[in-house]
Amino acid sequence: MPAIPALNLARKLSLIHEHWTPKVIAEMNDYQFKLVKLHGEFVWHSHADTDETFIVLAGQLRIELRDGHIDLGPGEMAVIP
């Protein structure tokens, strides 16, 4: 059986040099895991058929919601329905 390599998120992130260009780093069933560097304001949007997960590795991310917002820092995660 082939070995399954561990994914090092910090290493993968160091390979991304441009902002706002998500890179697929893994797939599971019908889901893609993407890594992206953000800078500035993240434009509000929605997905009618799925939830979205945000995990912050470094920096800060504010997610504006219809009824408020959530602030995420390094090591924090949120699933937005």
Protein Blocks (a to p, Z undefined) as FASTA:
>chain_A
ZZdddddfklmmmmpmbghiacdfbdehjbccdddddehjddddddfkbccddddfbhcd
ddddfkbccdddehiacddZZ
